[in-house]
Structure formats: structure tokens, C-alpha cells
């Protein structure tokens, strides 16, 4: 039996987009938040391996280029980097769940 370690592809930059303000459903202003979206279809992972800690938590500060998650696509593990510096306000996806192209993953309050 051959044991093959997972390959890690070069980092993929997540697309960012301004979040639309909600129509009065939240008392907090969300017009300044940026959405980090999935650049591909695959499985979303919050940590590099089951025995490691999560890349980011809500409330964490991230710098541009910091890895925020991994998306596995066709047995390749793609590191997704933040394209904005700021604070993670909301994590929108559960660990180990499938994601679609352009699906929102994180809400970031930019610095």
C-alpha cells in the first residue's frame, strides 16, 4: 500500500468585495465590512490538519497575505490568503463543509 501525503498548491488569493448593508436587521453598521469569498469549489477547512489550531478565529486581526483557510479541490489543498488587513468579524462557513465558487467565507472589518 502506498501512502501519499496531500500536496499543497501555491496560495490562492481570495476575492474581496464590499458587504452590502443589511436592511435594518442589525443595529451595527456593516457597510464598511469586506467579504472574503471562495475562489473555487471545494471543501473548506479552518485548520491545516486535525491536530493543529484554526488559522483564524472571530476577533483575530489579519494582515494582507495571511492564510485564513484551506480549500481542498481534487485532492489539492489550496491555501487561501486574505487580500485585506483587518479584523475577522464573522466566519460564515463551518469547518469541513463544501463551498461554491464566490461563496462568502469571512467578513472582515478593514483597518
Buried (B, 14 or more C-beta within 10 A) or exposed (E): EEEEEEEEEEEBBBEBEEBEEEEEEEEEEBEEBBBBBBBBBBBBBBBBEEEEEBBBEEEBEBEEEBBBBBBBBEEBBBBBBBBBBBBBBBBBBEEEEEBEEEBBBBBBBEE
